[in-house]
Amino acid sequence: MGHSPDSVIVVGGGIAGLATALRLAPLPVTLVVMAPLGAEAATGWAQGGIAAAIGAGDDAEFHARDTLAAGAGLSEADVARNVAGAAGEAIDWLVGLGTPFDRAPDGSLALGLEAAHSRRRIVHAAGDGTGRVVLETLVAAARACPSLRVIEGQRAITLLKDATGRVAGIAVQDREGRLGTLSGRAVVLATGGLGGLYGSTTNPLGATGSGLALAARAGAVLRDMEFVQFHPTAIAVGADPMPLATEALRGEGAKLFNERGERFMSEVPGQELAPRDVVARAIFREIAAGRRVVLDARMDGVEERFRGVVALCRANGLDPLRAPIPVRPAAHYHMGGIRVDGAGRASVPGLWACGEVASTGLHGANRLASNSLLEALAYAQWIAADIGGEDARPGRPDGAVMPVRPSPARAEIRALMDAKVGVVREAGLLDAAVARLGMLAASGEDDLALVAWLVADAARRREESRGGHFRADHPLPAETARHGQTTLDERFGNAAGIRQVA
């Protein structure tokens, strides 16, 4: 199938992009991915699972309440209820595609427990291999879908607009630097997160906020860019990116200790199952004081239930059945992103966003564990319905297209984000980060610097502590929870030489 100007263009090959592309059938869809389909997507690394209130004694209202509690005042109640309510259908859809979820002895779906969930509601596959199994299922379905064309080895570098200002296509660049354009009736960004901007991350290193840069340069409203979730228990073995010791280990009883043998979470409400930001800061404090932290997962059934973690440890010279796992916080998930409405629409006509690149109002200031895959599945369906119900016929896309070069300052940016825009933040560090990243971004050609600058600038402006954003100089939350919204022109302006689209 060739590309049709009436196609919907979906950028990104993780769960958000694949689910959206499949839900759009039988509309023609062109799926654009830089890596081979299924490779380098954060979905494949997701060890937790999919939160779904489908067990006895559970319902969507309980799930929504847990989501709102974790979101620290910035999760939106209607969004939380809608997404929680969509879980059953989303799981049924994946089962219908052939996803081999883990089952209980009676044949029902096995449900696990993770931090800050009040019920066992985590649907999983291959133990801690949920993301990989779901991704493999979706890739196979995409390969078999007659209305879906996959273009691999192309990076989306610019959103193109027609004469009315509607997004009407994308410019792409291959690995050799050759440029091309694709026109379409709609563009859906499903490009994932930005953890790769940090030196310590559990994300694929290609997760550097490329979709955020695309949307920002097209004039879209971005929201809550400062809210980065640091996973408390990345495995500290010197690997880059860092392998992950899933939160489900703590859900099944694994405990945290410092090098003195002290269980430092024992007096914290929720203990090891406190919200991720609380656990991450507690571990950060121990490490900042010079004390190594380990996760003791020497429990019955670990090798069967957590095959992925055991394999990761052994590949890095550790045996978690014999000794505790060294851990530390690492950038894991971005709660902020492109502001979208309940149908996934961005503020720029013709543009939708799905998954981690979007700010839907679900996660607020702190994502509840295993809500991310669910959010992508729910919004994929709603975006497809919204686009399918439109009778849009955009005009011809125009505007100059400039090639994009790799960031010359990648290593510097990653070290700077770790040191100055990390787990614990304060004004002096943030001022220095904003100044340096602003200089790097002002060339107009460094998307990594631009996205990092947007995160640092938003963190500097939020003078409170809330969820994943902690300010040592403003340790308490403000009386009123508020979203932070911005556009590139508002914060940077054209005078800085930032590359703009027509």
Secondary structure by P-SEA (a helix, b strand, c coil): ccccccbbbbccccaaaaaaaaaacccbbbbbbccccccccccccccccbbbcccccccaaaaaaaaaaaacccccaaaaaaaaaaaaaaaaaaaaacccccccccccbbbbccccccccccccccccaaaaaaaaaaaaaaaacccbbbbccccccbbbbccccccccbbbbccccccccccccbbbbcccccccccccccccccccaaaaaaaaaaccccccccbbbbccccccccccccccccccccccbbbbbccccccccccccccccccaaaaaaaaaaaaaacbbbbbbccccccccccaaaaaaaaaaccccccbbbbbbbcccccccccccccccccccccccccccccccccccccccccaaaaaaaaaaaaaaaaaaaccccccccccbbbbbccccaaaaaaaaaaccccccccaaaaaaaaaaaaaaacccccaaaaaaaaaaaaaaaccccccccccccccccccbbbbbbbcccccccccccccccc
